[in-house]
Amino acid sequence: MNIAKHMEVIFIVAAVLLCAASSVASEHAGAVSEPVQMRAPMPAQVLAADEGMATVTVTARRLTAEEKAALPL
């Protein structure tokens, strides 16, 4: 059997099984666990730019055949 012929069926069966497993797990988790208190995430801190920080500029160019041949393997 060629698996490519059955990929759609395999995907649908996997999706149904995933939904069923998720549903069963959420039912059991709700009955057992306590409610979780949600907290807001910490706000991101904005740091001032450091004047002493170096700036790096990268340039690139294509190598010639001679330059490529000179590279070590």
Secondary structure as the mmCIF struct_conf table of DSSP 4:
data_model
#
loop_
_struct_conf.conf_type_id
_struct_conf.id
_struct_conf.beg_label_comp_id
_struct_conf.beg_label_asym_id
_struct_conf.beg_label_seq_id
_struct_conf.end_label_comp_id
_struct_conf.end_label_asym_id
_struct_conf.end_label_seq_id
HELX_RH_3T_P HELX_RH_3T_P1 ILE A 3 HIS A 6
HELX_RH_AL_P HELX_RH_AL_P1 MET A 7 VAL A 32
BEND BEND1 SER A 33 SER A 33
HELX_LH_PP_P HELX_LH_PP_P1 GLU A 34 MET A 38
HELX_LH_PP_P HELX_LH_PP_P2 ALA A 40 ASP A 50
TURN_TY1_P TURN_TY1_P1 GLU A 51 GLY A 52
HELX_LH_PP_P HELX_LH_PP_P3 ARG A 62 THR A 64
HELX_RH_AL_P HELX_RH_AL_P2 ALA A 65 ALA A 70
BEND BEND2 LEU A 71 LEU A 71
#
